[in-house]
Amino acid sequence: MDLTFSAEERAFERDVREFIAAHLPAETKRAQSLTPSVFSDPEVIVAWQKALNAKGWVAPGWPTQYGGPGWTPAQRWIFETQCALAGVPSISPMGTKMVGPVIIGFGTDAQKNYYLPRILAGDDVWCQGYSEPGSGSDLSSLKTRAVRDGDHYVVNGTKIWTTHAHHANRMFALVRTSEEPRQQEGISFILIDMKSPGVTIRPILTIGGDHEVNQVFFDDVRVPVSDRVGEEGKGWTYGKYLLEFERGGGIASARLREALKTVAAFADSDMTGHAIDDPDVSLRLSEVEVDIDALEMAELRVLSAMQTGQNPGAVSSMLKLRVSEIHQAITRLGVDVIGNDGLVVEPMRPLYTLNHEPVIPEALLPVVPKHLNGRAYTIFGGASEIQRDIIGKLVLGI
Ligand SMILES: Cc1cc2nc3c(=O)[nH]c(=O)nc-3n(C[C@H](O)[C@H](O)[C@H](O)COP(=O)(O)OP(=O)(O)OC[C@H]3O[C@@H](n4cnc5c(N)ncnc54)[C@H](O)[C@@H]3O)c2cc1C
């Protein structure tokens, strides 16, 4: 693969840099730097998403006929890298990277015409209704029922760990529409209006004290049959297709590199008493950097394959695994580097004094929350053991 950029690509890089400088509000950038979470709350990203949409840059992976920018892999890489360098917040992946590709691949024209422009504009906030109590890794055992009643399904059951359900007005969900001997069959993929009567959302607070995930209950919730994507009973196929995009098909290496640089800068500063002088710290910084280099190459390979119309495939499990583990290695290093300063950060304890002064230098405030939040990376989107299983079977053929 030729990694030398052409003059056109360098010009594109300048365009992206100028666009970010002109459209990213300073307050958004600060909010993003302080958030411990995978992606920011919708109100933080709304202005940025609108600016991206006006430029046609919201969904780099989409075909141009649906509003994608038609970028080459190199342009996508340049865009993501510039966004990472500038500290741009990530757009929620639930619309553009998850339900969007499924609607493009399997939706009706009416669904495409209605939902796709709304995803690009950020008019809908989506959440993912896959996991249930008792059905996580063993997802195909899911029990939420959707029973046909004329032009509607009547949905009963519960979904759990639903990220941002409390912000969402739409959920894409896997539900059981019939009982079949093979549990992967009889599952359908439906789009649920979260404002429908019978939907109840209960918050779940995570280890860092964040309200990010929820349990969602459905009591006789009516969903129009026209909001089923694809064929009835074939939802497992669409759900798995979506997981390939959730796990791979993005570029995480640029953001991981910036996160590592931030930790390295802390380690090389008075704030941490120059923790970098500890050989253990400097060695771990180097090891993670090498891991990021290797990840970047793998991501570029997948991007190239996607450019020729292929979907990410099982290799997305390898990317998901490495991204999760590298993220955790960086946040763990961060905690070790800031040392005792980390002890003042506890869930629910104010991080600012009554005079609005941060209790430790503001730049260090997110270090412990990011570490705590990051514990979930090796669980959500499919736990690491499951990814290893997929890699063993489908990539290595063992
Ligand atoms: C912060 C967070 C956000 C999430 N957001 C969402 C969301 O928005 N939407 C959604 O649908 N879900 C979401 N999830 C749920 C997530 O996908 C599941 O938690 C995950 O798939 C694991 O399922 P489980 O929790 O039921 O654990 P289990 O499946 O019970 O697994 C428990 C442990 O056993 C291991 N294990 C299970 N089966 C095997 C096996 N066959 N071989 C080897 N080891 C195995 C697992 O790896 C894990 O370590 C989220 C989870 C978290 C933590």
PDBQT file of the ligand as one rigid body, heavy atoms in Angstrom, charges set to zero:
ROOT
HETATM    1  C1  LIG A 401     -21.172   0.195  28.848  1.00  0.00    +0.000 C 
HETATM    2  C2  LIG A 401     -21.940  -0.802  28.051  1.00  0.00    +0.000 A 
HETATM    3  C3  LIG A 401     -22.734  -0.349  27.003  1.00  0.00    +0.000 A 
HETATM    4  C4  LIG A 401     -23.510  -1.246  26.279  1.00  0.00    +0.000 A 
HETATM    5  N1  LIG A 401     -24.338  -0.778  25.302  1.00  0.00    +0.000 NA
HETATM    6  C5  LIG A 401     -25.191  -1.628  24.674  1.00  0.00    +0.000 A 
HETATM    7  C6  LIG A 401     -26.165  -1.125  23.764  1.00  0.00    +0.000 A 
HETATM    8  O1  LIG A 401     -26.235   0.074  23.490  1.00  0.00    +0.000 OA
HETATM    9  N2  LIG A 401     -27.019  -1.998  23.216  1.00  0.00    +0.000 N 
HETATM   10  C7  LIG A 401     -26.979  -3.348  23.462  1.00  0.00    +0.000 A 
HETATM   11  O2  LIG A 401     -27.780  -4.108  22.897  1.00  0.00    +0.000 OA
HETATM   12  N3  LIG A 401     -26.062  -3.867  24.348  1.00  0.00    +0.000 NA
HETATM   13  C8  LIG A 401     -25.192  -3.026  24.946  1.00  0.00    +0.000 A 
HETATM   14  N4  LIG A 401     -24.271  -3.515  25.855  1.00  0.00    +0.000 N 
HETATM   15  C9  LIG A 401     -24.318  -4.928  26.182  1.00  0.00    +0.000 C 
HETATM   16  C10 LIG A 401     -23.132  -5.752  25.708  1.00  0.00    +0.000 C 
HETATM   17  O3  LIG A 401     -23.184  -5.977  24.331  1.00  0.00    +0.000 OA
HETATM   18  C11 LIG A 401     -23.139  -7.071  26.506  1.00  0.00    +0.000 C 
HETATM   19  O4  LIG A 401     -22.880  -6.728  27.858  1.00  0.00    +0.000 OA
HETATM   20  C12 LIG A 401     -22.101  -8.035  26.020  1.00  0.00    +0.000 C 
HETATM   21  O5  LIG A 401     -22.483  -8.557  24.771  1.00  0.00    +0.000 OA
HETATM   22  C13 LIG A 401     -21.874  -9.190  27.009  1.00  0.00    +0.000 C 
HETATM   23  O6  LIG A 401     -23.087  -9.782  27.365  1.00  0.00    +0.000 OA
HETATM   24  P1  LIG A 401     -23.476 -10.004  28.903  1.00  0.00    +0.000 P 
HETATM   25  O7  LIG A 401     -23.291  -8.719  29.634  1.00  0.00    +0.000 OA
HETATM   26  O8  LIG A 401     -24.827 -10.643  28.937  1.00  0.00    +0.000 OA
HETATM   27  O9  LIG A 401     -22.392 -11.010  29.485  1.00  0.00    +0.000 OA
HETATM   28  P2  LIG A 401     -22.351 -12.569  29.281  1.00  0.00    +0.000 P 
HETATM   29  O10 LIG A 401     -22.707 -12.938  27.884  1.00  0.00    +0.000 OA
HETATM   30  O11 LIG A 401     -23.137 -13.212  30.377  1.00  0.00    +0.000 OA
HETATM   31  O12 LIG A 401     -20.819 -12.869  29.479  1.00  0.00    +0.000 OA
HETATM   32  C14 LIG A 401     -20.211 -12.881  30.780  1.00  0.00    +0.000 C 
HETATM   33  C15 LIG A 401     -18.763 -13.330  30.590  1.00  0.00    +0.000 C 
HETATM   34  O13 LIG A 401     -18.725 -14.669  30.072  1.00  0.00    +0.000 OA
HETATM   35  C16 LIG A 401     -17.958 -14.696  28.876  1.00  0.00    +0.000 C 
HETATM   36  N5  LIG A 401     -18.551 -15.612  27.917  1.00  0.00    +0.000 N 
HETATM   37  C17 LIG A 401     -19.868 -15.703  27.579  1.00  0.00    +0.000 A 
HETATM   38  N6  LIG A 401     -20.044 -16.625  26.629  1.00  0.00    +0.000 NA
HETATM   39  C18 LIG A 401     -18.827 -17.125  26.332  1.00  0.00    +0.000 A 
HETATM   40  C19 LIG A 401     -18.347 -18.110  25.418  1.00  0.00    +0.000 A 
HETATM   41  N7  LIG A 401     -19.158 -18.750  24.580  1.00  0.00    +0.000 N 
HETATM   42  N8  LIG A 401     -17.015 -18.377  25.385  1.00  0.00    +0.000 NA
HETATM   43  C20 LIG A 401     -16.152 -17.729  26.222  1.00  0.00    +0.000 A 
HETATM   44  N9  LIG A 401     -16.559 -16.780  27.121  1.00  0.00    +0.000 NA
HETATM   45  C21 LIG A 401     -17.874 -16.486  27.166  1.00  0.00    +0.000 A 
HETATM   46  C22 LIG A 401     -18.005 -13.294  28.335  1.00  0.00    +0.000 C 
HETATM   47  O14 LIG A 401     -16.912 -13.011  27.475  1.00  0.00    +0.000 OA
HETATM   48  C23 LIG A 401     -17.984 -12.474  29.598  1.00  0.00    +0.000 C 
HETATM   49  O15 LIG A 401     -16.661 -12.319  30.045  1.00  0.00    +0.000 OA
HETATM   50  C24 LIG A 401     -23.473  -2.641  26.588  1.00  0.00    +0.000 A 
HETATM   51  C25 LIG A 401     -22.644  -3.103  27.629  1.00  0.00    +0.000 A 
HETATM   52  C26 LIG A 401     -21.904  -2.200  28.360  1.00  0.00    +0.000 A 
HETATM   53  C27 LIG A 401     -21.063  -2.711  29.485  1.00  0.00    +0.000 C 
ENDROOT
TORSDOF 0
